[in-house]
């Protein structure tokens, strides 16, 4: 199966004013969880998506790119 979502969380983290440790603390997640989100191995729950988007100063839609 072709992966239809391209994760952009890693790119957004790199330009964020917050360090990964702060994001992890605010979301109450582990380093491994964030790493899995960045690599596309797992996906955040809907509530975490909105908090993450707020922290990264973007829209939820900006966290992933849909590949048709």
PQR file of N, CA, C, O and H, with PARSE charges and radii, in Angstrom:
ATOM      1  N   UNK A   1       0.847  -1.190   0.000 -0.4000 1.5000
ATOM      2  CA  UNK A   1       0.000   0.000   0.000 -0.0000 2.0000
ATOM      3  C   UNK A   1       0.885   1.242   0.000  0.5500 1.7000
ATOM      4  O   UNK A   1       1.864   1.320   0.742 -0.5500 1.4000
ATOM      5  N   UNK A   2       0.540   2.182  -0.815 -0.4000 1.5000
ATOM      6  CA  UNK A   2       1.279   3.432  -0.911 -0.0000 2.0000
ATOM      7  C   UNK A   2       0.869   4.344   0.239  0.5500 1.7000
ATOM      8  O   UNK A   2      -0.317   4.496   0.532 -0.5500 1.4000
ATOM      9  H   UNK A   2      -0.256   2.119  -1.418  0.4000 1.0000
ATOM     10  N   UNK A   3       1.861   4.948   0.885 -0.4000 1.5000
ATOM     11  CA  UNK A   3       1.575   5.879   1.976 -0.0000 2.0000
ATOM     12  C   UNK A   3       1.014   7.166   1.386  0.5500 1.7000
ATOM     13  O   UNK A   3       1.695   7.849   0.621 -0.5500 1.4000
ATOM     14  H   UNK A   3       2.825   4.825   0.647  0.4000 1.0000
ATOM     15  N   UNK A   4      -0.221   7.497   1.737 -0.4000 1.5000
ATOM     16  CA  UNK A   4      -0.871   8.670   1.174 -0.0000 2.0000
ATOM     17  C   UNK A   4      -0.557   9.960   1.921  0.5500 1.7000
ATOM     18  O   UNK A   4      -0.849  11.048   1.426 -0.5500 1.4000
ATOM     19  H   UNK A   4      -0.774   6.942   2.359  0.4000 1.0000
ATOM     20  N   UNK A   5       0.034   9.849   3.105 -0.4000 1.5000
ATOM     21  CA  UNK A   5       0.353  11.036   3.879 -0.0000 2.0000
ATOM     22  C   UNK A   5       1.857  11.213   4.016  0.5500 1.7000
ATOM     23  O   UNK A   5       2.564  10.298   4.438 -0.5500 1.4000
ATOM     24  H   UNK A   5       0.272   8.965   3.507  0.4000 1.0000
ATOM     25  N   UNK A   6       2.331  12.379   3.662 -0.4000 1.5000
ATOM     26  CA  UNK A   6       3.737  12.714   3.870 -0.0000 2.0000
ATOM     27  C   UNK A   6       3.802  13.590   5.120  0.5500 1.7000
ATOM     28  O   UNK A   6       3.197  14.661   5.168 -0.5500 1.4000
ATOM     29  H   UNK A   6       1.756  13.122   3.319  0.4000 1.0000
ATOM     30  N   UNK A   7       4.532  13.130   6.119 -0.4000 1.5000
ATOM     31  CA  UNK A   7       4.650  13.856   7.374 -0.0000 2.0000
ATOM     32  C   UNK A   7       5.547  15.076   7.206  0.5500 1.7000
ATOM     33  O   UNK A   7       6.641  14.985   6.649 -0.5500 1.4000
ATOM     34  H   UNK A   7       5.023  12.260   6.080  0.4000 1.0000
ATOM     35  N   UNK A   8       5.069  16.219   7.695 -0.4000 1.5000
ATOM     36  CA  UNK A   8       5.858  17.448   7.640 -0.0000 2.0000
ATOM     37  C   UNK A   8       6.216  17.935   9.045  0.5500 1.7000
ATOM     38  O   UNK A   8       6.739  19.037   9.210 -0.5500 1.4000
ATOM     39  H   UNK A   8       4.180  16.293   8.148  0.4000 1.0000
ATOM     40  N   UNK A   9       5.932  17.107  10.058 -0.4000 1.5000
ATOM     41  CA  UNK A   9       6.187  17.498  11.444 -0.0000 2.0000
ATOM     42  C   UNK A   9       7.675  17.766  11.663  0.5500 1.7000
ATOM     43  O   UNK A   9       8.036  18.746  12.314 -0.5500 1.4000
ATOM     44  H   UNK A   9       5.508  16.212   9.924  0.4000 1.0000
ATOM     45  N   UNK A  10       8.529  16.913  11.132 -0.4000 1.5000
ATOM     46  CA  UNK A  10       9.968  17.093  11.292 -0.0000 2.0000
ATOM     47  C   UNK A  10      10.445  18.427  10.745  0.5500 1.7000
ATOM     48  O   UNK A  10      11.237  19.120  11.383 -0.5500 1.4000
ATOM     49  H   UNK A  10       8.236  16.117  10.604  0.4000 1.0000
ATOM     50  N   UNK A  11       9.961  18.785   9.564 -0.4000 1.5000
ATOM     51  CA  UNK A  11      10.334  20.063   8.949 -0.0000 2.0000
ATOM     52  C   UNK A  11       9.869  21.230   9.818  0.5500 1.7000
ATOM     53  O   UNK A  11      10.599  22.202  10.013 -0.5500 1.4000
ATOM     54  H   UNK A  11       9.318  18.222   9.046  0.4000 1.0000
ATOM     55  N   UNK A  12       8.655  21.124  10.333 -0.4000 1.5000
ATOM     56  CA  UNK A  12       8.101  22.190  11.156 -0.0000 2.0000
ATOM     57  C   UNK A  12       8.819  22.289  12.496  0.5500 1.7000
ATOM     58  O   UNK A  12       8.990  23.384  13.033 -0.5500 1.4000
ATOM     59  H   UNK A  12       8.061  20.335  10.174  0.4000 1.0000
ATOM     60  N   UNK A  13       9.239  21.150  13.036 -0.4000 1.5000
ATOM     61  CA  UNK A  13      10.001  21.159  14.291 -0.0000 2.0000
ATOM     62  C   UNK A  13      11.336  21.886  14.110  0.5500 1.7000
ATOM     63  O   UNK A  13      11.777  22.613  15.000 -0.5500 1.4000
ATOM     64  H   UNK A  13       9.101  20.260  12.600  0.4000 1.0000
ATOM     65  N   UNK A  14      11.971  21.687  12.964 -0.4000 1.5000
ATOM     66  CA  UNK A  14      13.274  22.307  12.712 -0.0000 2.0000
ATOM     67  C   UNK A  14      13.210  23.831  12.704  0.5500 1.7000
ATOM     68  O   UNK A  14      14.177  24.491  13.085 -0.5500 1.4000
ATOM     69  H   UNK A  14      11.613  21.097  12.241  0.4000 1.0000
ATOM     70  N   UNK A  15      12.089  24.392  12.279 -0.4000 1.5000
ATOM     71  CA  UNK A  15      11.971  25.850  12.217 -0.0000 2.0000
ATOM     72  C   UNK A  15      11.179  26.431  13.392  0.5500 1.7000
ATOM     73  O   UNK A  15      10.970  27.641  13.473 -0.5500 1.4000
ATOM     74  H   UNK A  15      11.304  23.855  11.970  0.4000 1.0000
ATOM     75  N   UNK A  16      10.746  25.558  14.292 -0.4000 1.5000
ATOM     76  CA  UNK A  16       9.959  25.998  15.447 -0.0000 2.0000
ATOM     77  C   UNK A  16      10.814  26.773  16.431  0.5500 1.7000
ATOM     78  O   UNK A  16      12.018  26.541  16.546 -0.5500 1.4000
ATOM     79  H   UNK A  16      10.916  24.575  14.226  0.4000 1.0000
ATOM     80  N   UNK A  17      10.179  27.695  17.140 -0.4000 1.5000
ATOM     81  CA  UNK A  17      10.887  28.426  18.191 -0.0000 2.0000
ATOM     82  C   UNK A  17      11.054  27.568  19.443  0.5500 1.7000
ATOM     83  O   UNK A  17      11.789  27.938  20.359 -0.5500 1.4000
ATOM     84  H   UNK A  17       9.201  27.883  17.046  0.4000 1.0000
ATOM     85  N   UNK A  18      10.368  26.415  19.481 -0.4000 1.5000
ATOM     86  CA  UNK A  18      10.450  25.519  20.632 -0.0000 2.0000
ATOM     87  C   UNK A  18      11.359  24.335  20.345  0.5500 1.7000
ATOM     88  O   UNK A  18      11.412  23.838  19.220 -0.5500 1.4000
ATOM     89  H   UNK A  18       9.771  26.115  18.736  0.4000 1.0000
ATOM     90  N   UNK A  19      12.067  23.891  21.361 -0.4000 1.5000
ATOM     91  CA  UNK A  19      12.889  22.688  21.249 -0.0000 2.0000
ATOM     92  C   UNK A  19      11.983  21.465  21.381  0.5500 1.7000
ATOM     93  O   UNK A  19      10.881  21.543  21.923 -0.5500 1.4000
ATOM     94  H   UNK A  19      12.024  24.295  22.275  0.4000 1.0000
ATOM     95  N   UNK A  20      12.475  20.332  20.874 -0.4000 1.5000
ATOM     96  CA  UNK A  20      11.703  19.086  20.942 -0.0000 2.0000
ATOM     97  C   UNK A  20      11.302  18.741  22.370  0.5500 1.7000
ATOM     98  O   UNK A  20      10.197  18.250  22.602 -0.5500 1.4000
ATOM     99  H   UNK A  20      13.371  20.268  20.434  0.4000 1.0000
ATOM    100  N   UNK A  21      12.192  18.994  23.334 -0.4000 1.5000
ATOM    101  CA  UNK A  21      11.906  18.666  24.726 -0.0000 2.0000
ATOM    102  C   UNK A  21      10.675  19.416  25.240  0.5500 1.7000
ATOM    103  O   UNK A  21       9.869  18.868  25.992 -0.5500 1.4000
ATOM    104  H   UNK A  21      13.090  19.393  23.147  0.4000 1.0000
ATOM    105  N   UNK A  22      10.543  20.682  24.820 -0.4000 1.5000
ATOM    106  CA  UNK A  22       9.383  21.477  25.234 -0.0000 2.0000
ATOM    107  C   UNK A  22       8.101  20.913  24.618  0.5500 1.7000
ATOM    108  O   UNK A  22       7.084  20.784  25.300 -0.5500 1.4000
ATOM    109  H   UNK A  22      11.197  21.128  24.209  0.4000 1.0000
ATOM    110  N   UNK A  23       8.155  20.583  23.344 -0.4000 1.5000
ATOM    111  CA  UNK A  23       6.991  20.006  22.650 -0.0000 2.0000
ATOM    112  C   UNK A  23       6.576  18.704  23.334  0.5500 1.7000
ATOM    113  O   UNK A  23       5.392  18.472  23.578 -0.5500 1.4000
ATOM    114  H   UNK A  23       8.981  20.687  22.791  0.4000 1.0000
ATOM    115  N   UNK A  24       7.558  17.859  23.640 -0.4000 1.5000
ATOM    116  CA  UNK A  24       7.296  16.571  24.288 -0.0000 2.0000
ATOM    117  C   UNK A  24       6.623  16.784  25.632  0.5500 1.7000
ATOM    118  O   UNK A  24       5.662  16.090  25.965 -0.5500 1.4000
ATOM    119  H   UNK A  24       8.520  18.047  23.442  0.4000 1.0000
ATOM    120  N   UNK A  25       7.122  17.740  26.407 -0.4000 1.5000
ATOM    121  CA  UNK A  25       6.548  18.021  27.726 -0.0000 2.0000
ATOM    122  C   UNK A  25       5.123  18.547  27.602  0.5500 1.7000
ATOM    123  O   UNK A  25       4.230  18.115  28.332 -0.5500 1.4000
ATOM    124  H   UNK A  25       7.903  18.303  26.136  0.4000 1.0000
ATOM    125  N   UNK A  26       4.915  19.473  26.683 -0.4000 1.5000
ATOM    126  CA  UNK A  26       3.582  20.068  26.509 -0.0000 2.0000
ATOM    127  C   UNK A  26       2.546  19.039  26.056  0.5500 1.7000
ATOM    128  O   UNK A  26       1.381  19.107  26.447 -0.5500 1.4000
ATOM    129  H   UNK A  26       5.640  19.823  26.090  0.4000 1.0000
ATOM    130  N   UNK A  27       2.975  18.094  25.237 -0.4000 1.5000
ATOM    131  CA  UNK A  27       2.055  17.081  24.723 -0.0000 2.0000
ATOM    132  C   UNK A  27       1.964  15.858  25.640  0.5500 1.7000
ATOM    133  O   UNK A  27       1.128  14.978  25.433 -0.5500 1.4000
ATOM    134  H   UNK A  27       3.921  18.039  24.919  0.4000 1.0000
ATOM    135  N   UNK A  28       2.837  15.813  26.656 -0.4000 1.5000
ATOM    136  CA  UNK A  28       2.879  14.689  27.580 -0.0000 2.0000
ATOM    137  C   UNK A  28       3.086  13.364  26.832  0.5500 1.7000
ATOM    138  O   UNK A  28       2.347  12.397  27.010 -0.5500 1.4000
ATOM    139  H   UNK A  28       3.516  16.527  26.824  0.4000 1.0000
ATOM    140  N   UNK A  29       4.123  13.368  25.990 -0.4000 1.5000
ATOM    141  CA  UNK A  29       4.465  12.186  25.199 -0.0000 2.0000
ATOM    142  C   UNK A  29       5.933  11.848  25.418  0.5500 1.7000
ATOM    143  O   UNK A  29       6.659  12.606  26.060 -0.5500 1.4000
ATOM    144  H   UNK A  29       4.724  14.154  25.845  0.4000 1.0000
ATOM    145  N   UNK A  30       6.364  10.728  24.892 -0.4000 1.5000
ATOM    146  CA  UNK A  30       7.766  10.330  25.009 -0.0000 2.0000
ATOM    147  C   UNK A  30       8.549  10.784  23.770  0.5500 1.7000
ATOM    148  O   UNK A  30       7.974  11.147  22.744 -0.5500 1.4000
ATOM    149  H   UNK A  30       5.774  10.112  24.370  0.4000 1.0000
ATOM    150  N   UNK A  31       9.880  10.750  23.902 -0.4000 1.5000
ATOM    151  CA  UNK A  31      10.745  11.049  22.757 -0.0000 2.0000
ATOM    152  C   UNK A  31      10.448  10.069  21.614  0.5500 1.7000
ATOM    153  O   UNK A  31      10.412  10.449  20.444 -0.5500 1.4000
ATOM    154  H   UNK A  31      10.347  10.455  24.735  0.4000 1.0000
ATOM    155  N   UNK A  32      10.239   8.810  21.980 -0.4000 1.5000
ATOM    156  CA  UNK A  32       9.957   7.779  20.982 -0.0000 2.0000
ATOM    157  C   UNK A  32       8.660   8.067  20.227  0.5500 1.7000
ATOM    158  O   UNK A  32       8.585   7.868  19.014 -0.5500 1.4000
ATOM    159  H   UNK A  32      10.268   8.501  22.931  0.4000 1.0000
ATOM    160  N   UNK A  33       7.656   8.528  20.938 -0.4000 1.5000
ATOM    161  CA  UNK A  33       6.379   8.853  20.293 -0.0000 2.0000
ATOM    162  C   UNK A  33       6.561   9.960  19.262  0.5500 1.7000
ATOM    163  O   UNK A  33       6.073   9.854  18.137 -0.5500 1.4000
ATOM    164  H   UNK A  33       7.717   8.689  21.923  0.4000 1.0000
ATOM    165  N   UNK A  34       7.263  11.020  19.645 -0.4000 1.5000
ATOM    166  CA  UNK A  34       7.493  12.119  18.704 -0.0000 2.0000
ATOM    167  C   UNK A  34       8.293  11.637  17.499  0.5500 1.7000
ATOM    168  O   UNK A  34       8.004  12.014  16.363 -0.5500 1.4000
ATOM    169  H   UNK A  34       7.660  11.106  20.559  0.4000 1.0000
ATOM    170  N   UNK A  35       9.284  10.817  17.746 -0.4000 1.5000
ATOM    171  CA  UNK A  35      10.088  10.260  16.661 -0.0000 2.0000
ATOM    172  C   UNK A  35       9.223   9.435  15.704  0.5500 1.7000
ATOM    173  O   UNK A  35       9.382   9.519  14.486 -0.5500 1.4000
ATOM    174  H   UNK A  35       9.519  10.511  18.668  0.4000 1.0000
ATOM    175  N   UNK A  36       8.317   8.646  16.258 -0.4000 1.5000
ATOM    176  CA  UNK A  36       7.414   7.840  15.423 -0.0000 2.0000
ATOM    177  C   UNK A  36       6.482   8.712  14.600  0.5500 1.7000
ATOM    178  O   UNK A  36       6.154   8.368  13.464 -0.5500 1.4000
ATOM    179  H   UNK A  36       8.188   8.578  17.248  0.4000 1.0000
ATOM    180  N   UNK A  37       6.052   9.829  15.155 -0.4000 1.5000
ATOM    181  CA  UNK A  37       5.209  10.761  14.395 -0.0000 2.0000
ATOM    182  C   UNK A  37       5.997  11.358  13.240  0.5500 1.7000
ATOM    183  O   UNK A  37       5.494  11.446  12.120 -0.5500 1.4000
ATOM    184  H   UNK A  37       6.318  10.108  16.078  0.4000 1.0000
ATOM    185  N   UNK A  38       7.232  11.768  13.510 -0.4000 1.5000
ATOM    186  CA  UNK A  38       8.072  12.408  12.496 -0.0000 2.0000
ATOM    187  C   UNK A  38       8.367  11.449  11.344  0.5500 1.7000
ATOM    188  O   UNK A  38       8.390  11.859  10.184 -0.5500 1.4000
ATOM    189  H   UNK A  38       7.640  11.696  14.420  0.4000 1.0000
ATOM    190  N   UNK A  39       8.592  10.185  11.661 -0.4000 1.5000
ATOM    191  CA  UNK A  39       8.914   9.205  10.622 -0.0000 2.0000
ATOM    192  C   UNK A  39       7.670   8.636   9.951  0.5500 1.7000
ATOM    193  O   UNK A  39       7.783   7.928   8.949 -0.5500 1.4000
ATOM    194  H   UNK A  39       8.573   9.852  12.603  0.4000 1.0000
ATOM    195  N   UNK A  40       6.490   8.930  10.481 -0.4000 1.5000
ATOM    196  CA  UNK A  40       5.254   8.415   9.908 -0.0000 2.0000
ATOM    197  C   UNK A  40       4.924   6.998  10.337  0.5500 1.7000
ATOM    198  O   UNK A  40       4.017   6.370   9.789 -0.5500 1.4000
ATOM    199  H   UNK A  40       6.398   9.504  11.295  0.4000 1.0000
ATOM    200  N   UNK A  41       5.661   6.494  11.320 -0.4000 1.5000
ATOM    201  CA  UNK A  41       5.405   5.139  11.830 -0.0000 2.0000
ATOM    202  C   UNK A  41       4.065   5.087  12.565  0.5500 1.7000
ATOM    203  O   UNK A  41       3.316   4.118  12.445 -0.5500 1.4000
ATOM    204  H   UNK A  41       6.397   7.003  11.766  0.4000 1.0000
ATOM    205  N   UNK A  42       3.776   6.142  13.323 -0.4000 1.5000
ATOM    206  CA  UNK A  42       2.485   6.278  14.000 -0.0000 2.0000
ATOM    207  C   UNK A  42       1.984   7.702  13.789  0.5500 1.7000
ATOM    208  O   UNK A  42       2.710   8.559  13.284 -0.5500 1.4000
ATOM    209  H   UNK A  42       4.384   6.929  13.421  0.4000 1.0000
ATOM    210  N   UNK A  43       0.744   7.942  14.178 -0.4000 1.5000
ATOM    211  CA  UNK A  43       0.127   9.251  13.996 -0.0000 2.0000
ATOM    212  C   UNK A  43      -0.431   9.768  15.317  0.5500 1.7000
ATOM    213  O   UNK A  43      -0.892   8.987  16.149 -0.5500 1.4000
ATOM    214  H   UNK A  43       0.155   7.246  14.589  0.4000 1.0000
ATOM    215  N   UNK A  44      -0.387  11.085  15.508 -0.4000 1.5000
ATOM    216  CA  UNK A  44      -0.961  11.663  16.729 -0.0000 2.0000
ATOM    217  C   UNK A  44      -2.479  11.509  16.746  0.5500 1.7000
ATOM    218  O   UNK A  44      -3.121  11.435  15.698 -0.5500 1.4000
ATOM    219  H   UNK A  44      -0.012  11.719  14.831  0.4000 1.0000
ATOM    220  N   UNK A  45      -3.038  11.462  17.947 -0.4000 1.5000
ATOM    221  CA  UNK A  45      -4.492  11.480  18.077 -0.0000 2.0000
ATOM    222  C   UNK A  45      -4.980  12.882  17.698  0.5500 1.7000
ATOM    223  O   UNK A  45      -4.193  13.827  17.638 -0.5500 1.4000
ATOM    224  H   UNK A  45      -2.516  11.521  18.798  0.4000 1.0000
ATOM    225  N   UNK A  46      -6.256  13.003  17.449 -0.4000 1.5000
ATOM    226  CA  UNK A  46      -6.821  14.283  16.995 -0.0000 2.0000
ATOM    227  C   UNK A  46      -6.548  15.408  17.988  0.5500 1.7000
ATOM    228  O   UNK A  46      -6.211  16.519  17.578 -0.5500 1.4000
ATOM    229  H   UNK A  46      -6.896  12.236  17.497  0.4000 1.0000
ATOM    230  N   UNK A  47      -6.687  15.141  19.275 -0.4000 1.5000
ATOM    231  CA  UNK A  47      -6.450  16.205  20.254 -0.0000 2.0000
ATOM    232  C   UNK A  47      -4.987  16.654  20.243  0.5500 1.7000
ATOM    233  O   UNK A  47      -4.698  17.843  20.373 -0.5500 1.4000
ATOM    234  H   UNK A  47      -6.961  14.239  19.608  0.4000 1.0000
ATOM    235  N   UNK A  48      -4.077  15.706  20.090 -0.4000 1.5000
ATOM    236  CA  UNK A  48      -2.645  16.035  20.050 -0.0000 2.0000
ATOM    237  C   UNK A  48      -2.300  16.787  18.758  0.5500 1.7000
ATOM    238  O   UNK A  48      -1.426  17.654  18.764 -0.5500 1.4000
ATOM    239  H   UNK A  48      -4.312  14.740  19.985  0.4000 1.0000
ATOM    240  N   UNK A  49      -2.975  16.464  17.660 -0.4000 1.5000
ATOM    241  CA  UNK A  49      -2.739  17.170  16.397 -0.0000 2.0000
ATOM    242  C   UNK A  49      -2.988  18.665  16.543  0.5500 1.7000
ATOM    243  O   UNK A  49      -2.206  19.483  16.060 -0.5500 1.4000
ATOM    244  H   UNK A  49      -3.686  15.760  17.655  0.4000 1.0000
ATOM    245  N   UNK A  50      -4.077  19.013  17.211 -0.4000 1.5000
ATOM    246  CA  UNK A  50      -4.420  20.428  17.359 -0.0000 2.0000
ATOM    247  C   UNK A  50      -3.458  21.147  18.294  0.5500 1.7000
ATOM    248  O   UNK A  50      -3.095  22.297  18.044 -0.5500 1.4000
ATOM    249  H   UNK A  50      -4.712  18.348  17.603  0.4000 1.0000
ATOM    250  N   UNK A  51      -3.041  20.483  19.367 -0.4000 1.5000
ATOM    251  CA  UNK A  51      -2.068  21.084  20.281 -0.0000 2.0000
ATOM    252  C   UNK A  51      -0.724  21.250  19.576  0.5500 1.7000
ATOM    253  O   UNK A  51      -0.081  22.292  19.693 -0.5500 1.4000
ATOM    254  H   UNK A  51      -3.336  19.550  19.570  0.4000 1.0000
ATOM    255  N   UNK A  52      -0.305  20.217  18.844 -0.4000 1.5000
ATOM    256  CA  UNK A  52       0.956  20.269  18.114 -0.0000 2.0000
ATOM    257  C   UNK A  52       0.941  21.395  17.075  0.5500 1.7000
ATOM    258  O   UNK A  52       1.907  22.147  16.954 -0.5500 1.4000
ATOM    259  H   UNK A  52      -0.828  19.370  18.749  0.4000 1.0000
ATOM    260  N   UNK A  53      -0.142  21.502  16.343 -0.4000 1.5000
ATOM    261  CA  UNK A  53      -0.261  22.572  15.342 -0.0000 2.0000
ATOM    262  C   UNK A  53      -0.181  23.941  16.012  0.5500 1.7000
ATOM    263  O   UNK A  53       0.450  24.855  15.482 -0.5500 1.4000
ATOM    264  H   UNK A  53      -0.927  20.890  16.442  0.4000 1.0000
ATOM    265  N   UNK A  54      -0.806  24.083  17.155 -0.4000 1.5000
ATOM    266  CA  UNK A  54      -0.758  25.349  17.890 -0.0000 2.0000
ATOM    267  C   UNK A  54       0.678  25.665  18.318  0.5500 1.7000
ATOM    268  O   UNK A  54       1.137  26.796  18.159 -0.5500 1.4000
ATOM    269  H   UNK A  54      -1.319  23.340  17.585  0.4000 1.0000
ATOM    270  N   UNK A  55       1.381  24.675  18.856 -0.4000 1.5000
ATOM    271  CA  UNK A  55       2.763  24.867  19.283 -0.0000 2.0000
ATOM    272  C   UNK A  55       3.684  25.201  18.104  0.5500 1.7000
ATOM    273  O   UNK A  55       4.617  25.994  18.238 -0.5500 1.4000
ATOM    274  H   UNK A  55       1.008  23.756  18.984  0.4000 1.0000
ATOM    275  N   UNK A  56       3.413  24.592  16.962 -0.4000 1.5000
ATOM    276  CA  UNK A  56       4.244  24.813  15.776 -0.0000 2.0000
ATOM    277  C   UNK A  56       3.761  25.999  14.945  0.5500 1.7000
ATOM    278  O   UNK A  56       4.312  26.302  13.887 -0.5500 1.4000
ATOM    279  H   UNK A  56       2.656  23.948  16.853  0.4000 1.0000
ATOM    280  N   UNK A  57       2.726  26.660  15.447 -0.4000 1.5000
ATOM    281  CA  UNK A  57       2.164  27.854  14.807 -0.0000 2.0000
ATOM    282  C   UNK A  57       1.779  27.598  13.357  0.5500 1.7000
ATOM    283  O   UNK A  57       2.174  28.321  12.443 -0.5500 1.4000
ATOM    284  H   UNK A  57       2.279  26.414  16.307  0.4000 1.0000
ATOM    285  N   UNK A  58       0.990  26.540  13.181 -0.4000 1.5000
ATOM    286  CA  UNK A  58       0.500  26.199  11.848 -0.0000 2.0000
ATOM    287  C   UNK A  58      -0.910  25.620  11.985  0.5500 1.7000
ATOM    288  O   UNK A  58      -1.435  25.486  13.091 -0.5500 1.4000
ATOM    289  H   UNK A  58       0.669  25.952  13.924  0.4000 1.0000
ATOM    290  N   UNK A  59      -1.500  25.287  10.863 -0.4000 1.5000
ATOM    291  CA  UNK A  59      -2.797  24.618  10.863 -0.0000 2.0000
ATOM    292  C   UNK A  59      -2.564  23.113  10.908  0.5500 1.7000
ATOM    293  O   UNK A  59      -1.498  22.636  10.519 -0.5500 1.4000
ATOM    294  H   UNK A  59      -1.074  25.396   9.965  0.4000 1.0000
ATOM    295  N   UNK A  60      -3.547  22.373  11.375 -0.4000 1.5000
ATOM    296  CA  UNK A  60      -3.454  20.913  11.405 -0.0000 2.0000
ATOM    297  C   UNK A  60      -3.151  20.389  10.005  0.5500 1.7000
ATOM    298  O   UNK A  60      -2.385  19.437   9.856 -0.5500 1.4000
ATOM    299  H   UNK A  60      -4.413  22.760  11.691  0.4000 1.0000
ATOM    300  N   UNK A  61      -3.732  20.987   8.994 -0.4000 1.5000
ATOM    301  CA  UNK A  61      -3.507  20.573   7.601 -0.0000 2.0000
ATOM    302  C   UNK A  61      -2.043  20.687   7.186  0.5500 1.7000
ATOM    303  O   UNK A  61      -1.598  19.993   6.272 -0.5500 1.4000
ATOM    304  H   UNK A  61      -4.354  21.761   9.115  0.4000 1.0000
ATOM    305  N   UNK A  62      -1.295  21.563   7.856 -0.4000 1.5000
ATOM    306  CA  UNK A  62       0.109  21.762   7.501 -0.0000 2.0000
ATOM    307  C   UNK A  62       1.022  20.653   8.031  0.5500 1.7000
ATOM    308  O   UNK A  62       2.171  20.544   7.602 -0.5500 1.4000
ATOM    309  H   UNK A  62      -1.657  22.128   8.598  0.4000 1.0000
ATOM    310  N   UNK A  63       0.527  19.835   8.954 -0.4000 1.5000
ATOM    311  CA  UNK A  63       1.346  18.786   9.559 -0.0000 2.0000
ATOM    312  C   UNK A  63       1.581  17.609   8.614  0.5500 1.7000
ATOM    313  O   UNK A  63       2.565  16.882   8.748 -0.5500 1.4000
ATOM    314  H   UNK A  63      -0.406  19.924   9.303  0.4000 1.0000
ATOM    315  N   UNK A  64       0.674  17.430   7.665 -0.4000 1.5000
ATOM    316  CA  UNK A  64       0.783  16.331   6.698 -0.0000 2.0000
ATOM    317  C   UNK A  64       0.437  16.841   5.314  0.5500 1.7000
ATOM    318  O   UNK A  64      -0.346  17.777   5.153 -0.5500 1.4000
ATOM    319  H   UNK A  64      -0.126  18.020   7.556  0.4000 1.0000
ATOM    320  N   UNK A  65       1.032  16.209   4.323 -0.4000 1.5000
ATOM    321  CA  UNK A  65       0.722  16.516   2.930 -0.0000 2.0000
ATOM    322  C   UNK A  65       0.079  15.278   2.331  0.5500 1.7000
ATOM    323  O   UNK A  65       0.595  14.170   2.480 -0.5500 1.4000
ATOM    324  H   UNK A  65       1.668  15.448   4.454  0.4000 1.0000
ATOM    325  N   UNK A  66      -1.033  15.460   1.664 -0.4000 1.5000
ATOM    326  CA  UNK A  66      -1.757  14.342   1.054 -0.0000 2.0000
ATOM    327  C   UNK A  66      -1.198  14.062  -0.327  0.5500 1.7000
ATOM    328  O   UNK A  66      -1.183  14.938  -1.191 -0.5500 1.4000
ATOM    329  H   UNK A  66      -1.452  16.360   1.543  0.4000 1.0000
ATOM    330  N   UNK A  67      -0.744  12.849  -0.527 -0.4000 1.5000
ATOM    331  CA  UNK A  67      -0.230  12.435  -1.840 -0.0000 2.0000
ATOM    332  C   UNK A  67      -1.269  11.576  -2.545  0.5500 1.7000
ATOM    333  O   UNK A  67      -1.599  10.485  -2.081 -0.5500 1.4000
ATOM    334  H   UNK A  67      -0.757  12.138   0.175  0.4000 1.0000
ATOM    335  N   UNK A  68      -1.776  12.061  -3.648 -0.4000 1.5000
ATOM    336  CA  UNK A  68      -2.800  11.323  -4.393 -0.0000 2.0000
ATOM    337  C   UNK A  68      -2.195  10.214  -5.191  0.5500 1.7000
ATOM    338  O   UNK A  68      -2.911   9.487  -5.880 -0.5500 1.4000
ATOM    339  H   UNK A  68      -1.508  12.947  -4.025  0.4000 1.0000
TER
END
